[in-house]
Amino acid sequence: MRLTCPSCAAEYEIDAGAIGRAGRMVRCAACAAEWFQPPAAPGMEAAADALDEAARKAREARETVLPPEPRRAPVEPPRFEPDEDDAVYVDADPPRARPDPVVIEPPRARREAPDPAALAATLRAEPDGPRAGGAFLAGFATVTFLALVLAAVYVKAPEIAEIAPAAKAPLTAYAAMVDEGRVAVAALAERLR
């Protein structure tokens, strides 16, 4: 069985029985990388051999076209050796700088409440009585005008129907609706007595 290191691509030929049925952890002798190697599936040995043969032929073809790449030596991570002045910490987190201290200021002196007489002097004087506002007056006038128009249409409905025969059906329905409303208001007034 052939193993290939996923880290440095070193290849090893081992006996399939060494991996076992459950697979095992293996370590690369070249770069010391470790990985789990699952067991070889039955019947896969022939397929693996064919794949290995194809890879070998591709390597040979590539080497005839290009010179072989030199093997790279594994790079070891830099090692830190503490000096006598360095502190050694057991926990993984390095010490953090302390935040700036919080400065608590004394409470400010309370302002005194203003004199009510002085405050009243600064207010604008209102003219005698409330002023009839423009918006209220415009709204009231609009509603009053609409009520007068609707009352005129109710009263003059038969005459309008003679002048405009197409408006006879809507005017009749409008007059009937107003009559029902009048009856309902009369009944409510009778109950409240």
Beta strands, then each sheet from edge to edge (+ up, - down):
strand 1: 2-4
strand 2: 11-13
strand 3: 24-27
strand 4: 34-37
sheet 1: 1+ 2-
sheet 2: 3+ 4-
end
